[in-house]
Amino acid sequence: MSEHKFVVGQRVQFLPDWFIDPTTEGQYTVVRLFHKEGHLPQYRIKSEQDGHERMVLEDRLDGLLGPATAKRSLPPLRGGKRSG
């Protein structure tokens, strides 16, 4: 069982503990999971704004609704036509 709170493809909010550049905070997508650093899992995340990637600890992330690749599901076909 994974000890990671987030999964690859999940959208997250990055909350840096440093404020060198105000553009670092924002929405990212998890692109890779890494082993723990101390007691916290690590992630590689990619900015949805500029594509920049960062390595961050789990305590700097908050989850957003739905994965980055989520698509709206359509109701099942009935008689060759979509219902709804």
C-alpha positions in Angstrom: 0.0 0.0 0.0 1.3 3.4 -0.9 2.0 5.9 1.8 1.4 8.8 -0.6 -1.7 10.9 -0.1 -1.8 12.0 -3.8 -1.5 10.0 -7.0 0.1 10.6 -10.4 -2.2 12.8 -12.5 -4.0 14.4 -9.5 -4.4 18.1 -9.4 -3.0 19.8 -6.3 -2.5 23.2 -4.8 1.1 24.0 -4.0 1.7 26.1 -0.9 5.4 26.9 -0.7 7.0 27.7 2.7 9.1 30.3 1.0 8.0 33.4 -1.0 10.9 34.2 -3.3 8.5 34.3 -6.3 4.7 34.7 -5.8 4.1 32.7 -9.0 5.3 29.5 -7.4 2.1 29.1 -5.5 -0.8 27.7 -7.5 -2.2 24.6 -9.2 0.0 21.8 -10.2 -0.3 18.2 -11.4 1.5 15.3 -9.7 3.8 13.8 -12.3 5.8 11.3 -10.2 5.9 9.8 -6.7 9.2 9.6 -4.7 10.4 7.9 -1.5 10.0 9.7 1.8 12.3 12.4 2.8 12.4 12.0 6.6 8.8 11.1 7.5 7.1 12.8 4.5 6.5 11.4 1.0 8.0 13.5 -1.9 6.4 14.4 -5.3 7.4 15.9 -8.6 4.7 18.3 -9.6 4.2 20.3 -12.8 2.8 23.8 -12.9 -0.5 24.2 -14.8 0.5 27.8 -15.5 4.0 27.7 -16.9 4.9 24.0 -17.1 7.7 24.3 -14.5 8.4 21.2 -12.4 9.3 21.1 -8.8 10.2 18.5 -6.1 8.1 19.1 -3.0 7.2 17.4 0.3 3.6 16.2 0.9 3.0 18.8 3.6 3.2 21.6 1.0 0.3 20.2 -1.0 -3.5 20.3 -0.8 -5.7 18.2 -3.0 -8.1 19.7 -5.6 -11.2 18.0 -7.0 -10.6 15.5 -9.8 -7.4 14.4 -11.7 -6.0 16.7 -14.4 -7.2 14.3 -17.0 -10.7 13.8 -15.7 -13.4 13.8 -18.4 -17.1 14.3 -17.9 -18.7 10.9 -18.2 -21.7 10.5 -20.5 -24.7 8.4 -19.6 -24.9 4.9 -21.1 -26.2 4.4 -24.6 -29.9 3.3 -24.9 -31.0 2.1 -28.3 -28.1 3.7 -30.1 -28.8 7.2 -28.6 -27.4 8.9 -25.6 -29.9 9.5 -22.8 -30.0 12.7 -20.9 
